[in-house]
Amino acid sequence: MTENPGIIGHWDIDPSHSRLGFSTRHAMVSRVRGAFNDVSGSADIAEDLSDSTATVIIETASVDTRSEGRDEHLRSADFFDVDAYPEIRFVSSAIDEVDEGSYIVTGELTIRDMTKTVSIPLELIGVESDPFGNLRAGLEGSRRIDRKDWGVTWNTKLDSGGVLVSDKITLEFELSLIKNVAEDAPADSSETTG
């Protein structure tokens, strides 16, 4: 059973208050950060955490690094190839609470139709009601991956012997989820009044 019963239920990602980002080394000396602006997904947290599931869908064309030229290159076949692969998808296979408020979410990450298992550590920042009556949960975490594992291999050698873009990418998760009370309501509508 989960240590935090307040998180049990169906939750939807609030894209306007969430960030799914990434960072990597550029030219071996600086860090480039970006994010995806079109993200959706949900989590169903059961009383028995082993029965819980989560799904995240990212529209690859929404990549944003604050540089239009770089974003167009990332959308090309050299990187995300957004015409052929419009989505990045993560589907959980296990959610484990490793400490109070600390979780490991393991699942299948699909990029460019290549699927690999990854485990993502997430910290529950808190559960609070907002001024509009929504119950929100905040989660944060990061995980480093090797982009070559998903067939994203484009690079250019530097005169120093290094490369222009690091193969190691840090994924950054800052998630705000809203509890969907309708999904949690009993299926029996006979108690509902007109």
N, C-alpha and C positions, 0 to 999 in steps of 0.2 A: 504494500500500500504506500502511496506517496506520502511524504512527510508534510506536504502542504495541501490540505483538502480544498483550499480556495482556488486551486488551479484546475480542478476536475470540471470537465465540460467541453463544449465545442468552441474553438477560438478561430477567428479570421484575422489574417495579417492586415493591418491598416497601412496601406502603401504610402499615404501622405505623411506618416510619422515613423516610417521605417527606412532603414538604409541597408542595402546589400552591396557592399563595396569590395574593392580589391586594391592591393598595392604591390609594386614591384620595383626593382632597381632598374634605372635607365642609364646606359653608358657606364655602368659600374660605379657611378658616383652620386647619383641623385635618386630620389624616390618619386615615382609617379603614382598618383591615387586616382581611382575612378569609382563609379557606381553604376548600377542599373536603375533607371527611373521607373520601369514598368515591372512591378513584382506583385504576385498574388500567392495565396496559399492559405492553409488552415492546419489546425492541430486538434485532434480529439484526444483529450486526456482522460483516461479511465481511472477508477479507484485503484485497480491493479495496474500499475504503471506499465507492466509488460504487455498490456492490451492496448496501449496508446499508439497513435499514428500521427505523422505529420507529412505534409506535402508543400513544396515551394516550387513555383513556376516563375522563371525569369524570361522576359522578352529580350533576346540578344540585341535587337536593333536599338534598344533604349540605352545602350552603353553611353556613358558620359564622363569624359576626363577633362572637360573644360577646354578642349582643343579640337575644333571641328575637323582639321586635317587628320589628327591622330584617331579621332572617333571613326572617321570614314575608313581608315586603314584597318582598325579593329573589326569593322563590320565586313570587311572583304574576306576573300577565300584564304588569305594569309593567316587569319585569326579565327573569328567566330563564324564566318561564311553565313551571314544571316539569311540570305535567300534560300539556302539549302537546309539550314538548321535554325529555325526561328526561335527555338526555346532551349533553355537550360532547365533541367528538371531534377529535383531531389525528392526521393520518396523514402521515408524512414522504414527501417526494419526492426529497430529496437530503440527504446528510450530508457536510460538507466539513471537513477539518482545516485551520484557518487558521494555526495555530502549534502548537507542542508542547503537547498537553493542552487546546487551545482549538478548539472546533468551532462550526460554524453548521449548525443543523438547519432546513431549509426544508420546508414542507409545507402541507397544507390544514387550516385551523382552522374547524370548523363549530360555530356557536352559533345556536340558534333556526332551524335548517335553512338558514342562510345560510353559505356557504363562501367564505373568502378565503385567499389565500396569505400566510403570514407566515414570517419567518426569525428563529430564536431562537438567540442566542449561549449556549453552555454551556461551562463549565470543568470538566475532569476533576480532581476533588479528590484522588483516589487510588484504588488497587485493593488491597484487603487481605482476608485471611482472618479471619473472625470466630471466636469460641471454639467455635462449633458446626460448624465445618468448611465454612461457606459462603464462597464467594469473592464479595466485594461490591465494587461500584464506586460512587463518589459523584460526583454532578454538580450544579453550581449555575449559575444564570443568571437573567436578568430581561429583560423586553421590554415596552415601552410600546405600547399599542394605543389606538385610538379606538373606544369601545363603539358609537358610532352606525353604524360600518361593518357591524355585525352586527344592526342594527335595535333596539338597546337604547337608547331615546331619552328615556325618562321623566325629567322634571326639574321643578323649581320655581324660579321667579325670586325673588331676594332683593331687599330694599328698596334695597340698594346698587347694584343692576343686575347683580350676579353671579348665580350659580346654586347650588343646594343641593348637587348632586353633579357633580363634574368629569366631562367626557366622556373625559378621558385616564385610562386604567387601566394600572397597572404590574402585569404578571404576574410572579410570583416562583416559581422552580423550585428546590427542594432535594430531590434524588432519590437514593435508595439503591436500587440494583439488585442482585439476586442472580443469579449465573450458574447457569443450569439445565444441569447436567452431563449429565442424561439426554438433553436435546435435542442435545447435542454428541457423544453416543456414536455409534460407527459403526452403520450400519443392519444390518450382518451380525452376527447373533446366534450363528453357529456356534462362535465363540470363547468364548462364555459357558458356564460349567460349571453344572451343577445343584447 
